[in-house]
Structure formats: structure tokens, C-alpha cells
Amino acid sequence: MVTLDTITLPPIVTAAQQAQKSSTELFQCLYFKDRDPQSDRRCVADAVIYSIRDNGVLVFVPEYGVKGPVYMRNREGEVVAVGEDGACEWQSGSVRRHSDHISTTSSCGTSTFSLFDHITVRISVRSLHCHADALNLEVISNAPHRGAAEPQRPSSQGRRPAGPGGVRLAEEATQQAQEEGGRRPKLSREEREFSQSKTPNLYSLLEEVRELALMDPEAASRVAASRVAATTA
């Protein structure tokens, strides 16, 4: 019995997948390489935890399509500690892994990161001498990232312009829109559905030429003369 576990992809398919993955990682690194992760707001993004590991979590950054590890314990033995404002920093402590979450204990207390939690990460490029550049993801807050919202312009719909001049301008704009709508030609069903234009058009002209080509010369000349007379009348 053949199952999905016993199916082996051809080497060329595996090589193509690896080339695609390497190409994606290369362009992602080129995008972040010349950016300062401490000051550039494009290096800060929202991430979703989708897997738990012994010393960290695996996250997915929807904004850039990036997947990677976020470590909760660094090489110096420090762990991620969450302050009262949600900001993260490195402190001495311990890490404990569970089936659906990971917790860190430090002088700030116990912090928990669960599956499918949204956290804020900082993206930077880690340059290596013997290997290709790679992205580095560092947690900076246990709360979802809220990007700088653009100032919203107040909508003019549903509001009456202030003052007599504003009312007059609104009435003139409404009247002009109604006049333009009245002047707009009504389209038939074929024109609305198939975007067909009314005759005469190029298609009808070619059909007439084809019909004339099938006639004998005398009949074709009589038909052409009658049509010319009809159009000039």
C-alpha cells in the first residue's frame, strides 16, 4: 500500500524547491540588509507563534511572509523578561516548555508565550562568514504590533457643508451629476454584457465586404451603389 510517507519526490523537484527557498531568503535579506533595525519602522512587524521549541518559538510574519525562530534564551543564559508595559528585555532566569506554550521566569515575574499569540518582533540581518546571510527575529513586545496609523481624512459623505456657500456648492454638484447621468446614453443588454458597439462597426464592415466578394461583379456593384446612395441621402 502506497502512503504519503512512502512517496519520494524526484531529485529535480527537491532541488527546485530548495532553489526557490534559497532565492526567497536571499531577496528577503537584501530587503532588510541596508535598513537600521533600531530606527526603521519597517523592521518591526507583527508575528504569530505557530510552534513551541525548547528554547524559543517559531513564528510567522504575515507582512513579509517570513518564518523563523524567536529565541527566549540567548547564549549568555539570559531569558526574555516582559515588563509592565509589554516591552521585552534580557534578564537572568529560566525557561520552561509546555505542550502549547513556553514560559520564562525572571526578576520581573513569569511571562507566557502561547500558540497563536501575536507578538512584536524586530527583523535584522545576521551576517556570517562561512554561510549566507540570514534573518534574525527578536521579540520586543508580547503584544501585537500596531503600525503607525495614517491620519484619516474626515469623510464628506453624510455631512452638510457649513454655511450658505457650502450648501449652494453641494446643490450645484448634485444637479451637475444628475445632468451628466441624464446625458449618458442607455446601453442595450448586449452592449452591457458583451461590450458590443452599435453598427456600423468594423465587424459589420468586414461582413459586408465578405458578402460582396461572394457576389458576381454586376450584383456587387449594384449593391454597393445602393448602399452608398442610402448613406448619402
Buried (B, 14 or more C-beta within 10 A) or exposed (E): EEEEEEEEEEEEEEEEEEEEEEEEBEEBBEBBEEBEBEEBEEBBBBBBBEEBEEEBBBBBBEEBEBBBBBBBBEEEEBBBBBBEEBBBEBBEBEBBBEEEBBBBBBEBEEBEBEBEBBBBBBBBBEEEEEEEBEBBBBBBBBBEBEEEEEEEEEEEEEEEBEEEEEEEEBEEEEEEEEEEEEEEEEEEEEEEEEEBEEEEEEEEEEEBEEEBEEEEEEEBEEBEEEEEEEEEE
